Structure formats: C-alpha cells, structure tokens
C-alpha cells in the first residue's frame, strides 16, 4: 500500500500516545484492539493505584503532627502510642514535611528515630524491621528510613483513624 491510500490515526489517552497507519480495515482493527485491550487494563490499573490526597492527609494528621522551626514534632504523648505508631508518625511527618517543601528530605536515620522513640538501639531496630517487613517503611542503602507510598496510604486509611481514636482526637 502506498502512503496516498493509507489512513493515519493518532490516539492520545492520558500519558499514552499511539499512531496507527495502514488501510482503513487495518487501522480500524488496530484501533479496536487498542480500545478493547489497552484501555480497560489502563483503567483497572488506575483504579488499583494507591493515591493519597495530600490535603486530606494533612487534615487527618491535625492534632497528631505539627511543624515548628521547620522541624516535625508529634503533638501527642508517645506514652499513648505503640513504638511502631510513634516511628510511623515520625516518618509520616518527614514525608509530609518534604512534600510541603519544609524539609529537604523525607528520610530519617536510625539514630534520629531512636532519639525520637526514646528507646535503645535494639528495640528501635526491631520495630523498624517490623515496619519494613510490613512494607510501611523502606530502608535505604545508606541505612536511613523513609515511609513508602503503601505506608502513607495505610497510615491514612487505617493507622491514623485508629491513633486518633486512641488519643481522643
């Protein structure tokens, strides 16, 4: 087929662009395949993506986390929280502070977390290991820790409501 008799159709859907060139029948078949195979898969994948509304996350953290002098602080007594909740809230605060541009990074060292937790190194390492195993937190190659995307979503959906109820907020 020469280019004079060919049909060209360019489709852009979200971030995906595809160009179909050929006879009317070839392009029609390719378009049908594209729409029947790709688009439903894309929509399902989008529906399964864990996206967090940062504004809602900040609202959910009201009364639990605050920032002073560009540093995150817990606004509730750690005596009312489990060790894992305390560590997770500190890492979530680092995540939020970084997203808001208040902190240069969203990672914290084990030593920083140990100081915030107020427990010995062994307990801190054990609790961080539990959070890593639960995929709430990841350990970076340099030994620092950060909240994962899954961890942020879990905090918003499950942990924060439970913590708020526990501390009476």
C-alpha positions as CSV (number, residue, x, y, z in Angstrom):
1,X,0.0,0.0,0.0
2,X,1.3,3.4,-0.8
3,X,1.1,6.4,1.6
4,X,-1.5,8.1,-0.6
5,X,-4.1,5.5,0.1
6,X,-3.2,4.9,3.8
7,X,-5.1,6.2,6.8
8,X,-3.3,7.6,9.8
9,X,-4.9,7.9,13.2
10,X,-3.2,9.3,16.2
11,X,-4.7,8.5,19.6
12,X,-3.7,10.2,22.9
13,X,-5.1,8.8,26.1
14,X,-3.6,10.2,29.3
15,X,0.1,9.7,29.0
16,X,-0.2,7.1,26.2
17,X,0.1,8.1,22.6
18,X,-0.3,5.6,19.7
19,X,-0.3,6.2,15.9
20,X,-1.9,3.7,13.6
21,X,-1.1,3.7,9.8
22,X,-2.5,1.4,7.2
23,X,-5.6,0.7,5.2
24,X,-8.9,1.6,6.6
25,X,-9.5,-2.0,7.6
26,X,-6.1,-2.4,9.2
27,X,-6.4,0.9,11.2
28,X,-9.9,0.0,12.2
29,X,-8.8,-3.4,13.5
30,X,-5.8,-1.9,15.3
31,X,-7.9,0.8,17.0
32,X,-10.5,-1.8,18.1
33,X,-7.7,-3.9,19.6
34,X,-6.2,-0.9,21.3
35,X,-9.5,0.2,22.9
36,X,-10.6,-3.3,23.8
37,X,-7.3,-4.5,25.3
38,X,-5.3,-1.5,26.5
39,X,-7.9,1.0,27.8
40,X,-9.7,-1.4,30.2
41,X,-6.3,-2.5,31.5
42,X,-5.2,1.1,31.9
43,X,-8.5,1.9,33.8
44,X,-8.2,-1.1,36.1
45,X,-4.5,-0.3,36.8
46,X,-5.5,3.3,37.6
47,X,-8.3,2.2,39.9
48,X,-5.9,-0.1,41.8
49,X,-3.2,2.6,42.2
50,X,-2.8,3.8,45.8
51,X,-3.0,7.6,45.5
52,X,-3.0,9.8,48.6
53,X,-4.7,13.2,48.7
54,X,-2.0,15.3,50.5
55,X,-4.6,17.9,51.7
56,X,-6.7,15.2,53.2
57,X,-3.6,13.6,54.7
58,X,-2.6,16.9,56.3
59,X,-6.2,17.2,57.7
60,X,-6.0,13.6,59.0
61,X,-2.8,14.5,60.8
62,X,-4.2,17.6,62.5
63,X,-3.5,17.4,66.2
64,X,-1.1,14.5,65.8
65,X,1.8,16.1,63.9
66,X,3.0,19.7,63.8
67,X,5.9,21.7,62.5
68,X,7.9,24.3,64.4
69,X,11.2,25.9,63.2
70,X,10.9,23.7,60.1
71,X,11.1,20.5,62.1
72,X,8.3,18.0,62.5
73,X,7.0,17.2,66.0
74,X,4.5,14.8,67.5
75,X,1.7,16.6,69.3
76,X,0.6,13.6,71.3
77,X,2.4,11.8,74.1
78,X,4.4,8.8,72.8
79,X,3.3,7.1,76.0
80,X,-0.2,6.8,74.4
81,X,1.3,5.2,71.3
82,X,3.0,1.9,70.4
83,X,6.6,2.1,69.4
84,X,5.6,1.3,65.8
85,X,2.9,4.1,65.8
86,X,5.5,6.5,67.1
87,X,8.1,5.6,64.5
88,X,5.5,5.6,61.7
89,X,4.2,9.0,62.7
90,X,7.7,10.5,62.7
91,X,8.4,9.1,59.2
92,X,5.0,10.3,58.0
93,X,5.8,13.7,59.4
94,X,9.1,13.7,57.4
95,X,7.1,12.6,54.3
96,X,4.6,15.4,54.7
97,X,7.3,18.0,55.5
98,X,9.2,17.0,52.4
99,X,6.1,17.1,50.2
100,X,5.3,20.6,51.6
101,X,8.9,21.8,51.0
102,X,9.6,22.3,54.7
103,X,12.2,19.6,54.8
104,X,15.0,18.8,52.4
105,X,14.4,15.1,52.6
106,X,11.8,12.5,53.7
107,X,14.3,10.2,55.2
108,X,15.4,9.8,58.8
109,X,18.4,7.9,60.2
110,X,18.0,5.1,62.7
111,X,19.8,7.3,65.3
112,X,17.2,10.1,64.7
113,X,14.4,7.7,65.0
114,X,15.9,6.1,68.2
115,X,16.2,9.6,69.7
116,X,12.5,10.4,68.9
117,X,11.4,7.0,70.2
118,X,13.4,7.2,73.4
119,X,14.3,3.5,73.4
120,X,17.6,1.6,73.0
121,X,19.1,0.8,69.6
122,X,18.0,-2.8,69.7
123,X,14.3,-2.0,70.3
124,X,14.4,0.7,67.6
125,X,16.0,-1.6,65.1
126,X,13.5,-4.4,65.8
127,X,10.5,-2.0,65.4
128,X,11.9,-0.6,62.2
129,X,12.4,-4.1,60.9
130,X,8.8,-4.8,61.6
131,X,7.7,-1.8,59.7
132,X,10.0,-2.7,56.8
133,X,8.6,-6.2,56.8
134,X,5.1,-4.8,56.7
135,X,6.2,-2.7,53.7
136,X,5.2,0.5,55.5
137,X,8.8,1.7,55.6
138,X,11.8,1.1,53.4
139,X,15.4,1.0,54.5
140,X,17.7,2.9,52.1
141,X,21.2,1.6,51.1
142,X,22.7,4.3,53.4
143,X,20.8,2.9,56.4
144,X,18.2,5.7,56.5
145,X,14.5,5.0,56.5
146,X,11.5,6.5,54.7
147,X,7.8,5.9,54.5
148,X,6.7,4.0,51.4
149,X,3.8,5.0,49.2
150,X,2.0,2.0,50.5
151,X,2.9,3.1,54.1
152,X,1.4,6.5,53.5
153,X,-1.8,5.0,52.1
154,X,-2.0,2.6,55.1
155,X,-1.4,5.4,57.6
156,X,-4.2,7.4,56.1
157,X,-6.7,4.6,55.7
158,X,-6.1,2.5,58.9
159,X,-3.5,3.8,61.3
160,X,-4.4,7.5,61.6
161,X,-8.1,6.8,62.4
162,X,-7.1,4.2,65.0
163,X,-4.4,6.5,66.5
164,X,-6.9,9.5,66.6
165,X,-9.5,7.4,68.4
166,X,-6.9,6.1,70.8
167,X,-5.7,9.5,71.8
168,X,-9.2,11.1,71.8
169,X,-9.0,13.3,68.7
